[in-house]
Amino acid sequence: MNTKPTHSVPTSLFGLPGEDPHELILFGSDSDGGLRSIVAIHNTSRGPAFGGCRMWRYASDLAALTDALRLSQGMTFKNALADLPFGGGKAVIIAPEGASIDRSQLFHAFGDLVNSAGGRYITAEDVGTTTADMRMVASRSKFVSGLPRQGKFGGDPSPKTAWGVFLAIEQGLRLHLKKSLKGSTVAVQGLGSVGLALCEYLSDSGAQLIVADVDELRVAKAIGRFGARRVSPEEILEVSADVLAPCALGGVLNSTSVPKIRASIVAGAANNQLSRPEDGVMLRDRGVLYLPDFLINAGGIVSVAREYLGTGSESEVMSEVALIAGRVAELLERCQSGGSPAEVAETWARQKIGLGSSWSREVP
Ligand code: NAI
């Protein structure tokens, strides 16, 4: 995985400016394995904080902290809206310099860091980490999921994320444009694990695809497999399409890009797509329906959560992910009383969390 992290915003050591403070932030390092990692636990009101571990070459330690803080807060909202018995957390590893990384040493050390949270944080893979890395974490800590699939269900969460986003797009088209996917045009930015799986679902349903990726091989794959039309990474946000699906980076919806968006719906997998809440309002004012990432990209966390809990079957996980379509319909209803979808979804999530200090909560 090679997605850029969400963009940096000024932050303090304790949380995002103007937002609820984080409950616990751990900074861990290990000179032997080269680990430099931050575990950010945002809220455990609903249960232990659950969210993936991202490894990235950050421009600065502050950029890494900001990413961890933003992503972990997003996980609080995502897990609440998905009705999972988990709070929100996320880990970032600052990718070590140099070509040769001893991943086994690195992820063993990361497993020790996860353990030091005493079960308040459960990890899984994210951008820059894999199921194989999680297996190494598992040799040191039981607070990990997204392990190589053992036959039942679980493993790489990306296909489930793509399934949830696909259903959200279908629902958005139906309710907002009174259209089906057949004959609709969807522009997909980023053809990685989620983007390509999403293209497959969309193409199978008769959608025309416009695609962009910085990786030429992935673009060639999408053209070959789905007859997609390619545009450059610079053009994809501005193409004329029914739906724009950002599946690469965070922060792509910002004051520069939003005025140029020509799609009627924006619905994709990338975390933290909105650079600022105001950009969500700007989209609404331009008549563009934005389906918030933390509502529609929960398929992956549902998958790793069920794997962790050991409950359900493959078809039950797929059905649970499919509940995202109903949540999109409920969101649009809730939006009728005003507010942009992002604001309304966040308020909805906050209601489910029941805010307040959760320091005293017992964690198994
Ligand atoms: P990935 O790393 O496999 O794929 C990302 C793709 O975006 C790569 O093909 C990369 O070359 C491309 N890309 C990078 N910069 C680009 C640019 N400027 N323009 C166009 N393409 C560009 O990541 P994955 O797993 O597919 O995730 C995609 C997004 O969805 C990430 O933001 C991730 O945080 C989010 N997400 C992923 C979940 C999962 O289950 N994998 C779950 C929830 C969110």
Residues whose N, C-alpha, C, O or C-beta is under 5 A from the ligand:
A	BS01	NAI	M1 N2 T3 K4 V127 P157 S158 T161 Q189 G190 L191 G192 S193 V194 G195 A212 D213 V214 D215 R218 P233 C247 A248 L249 A269 A270 N271 N297 G300
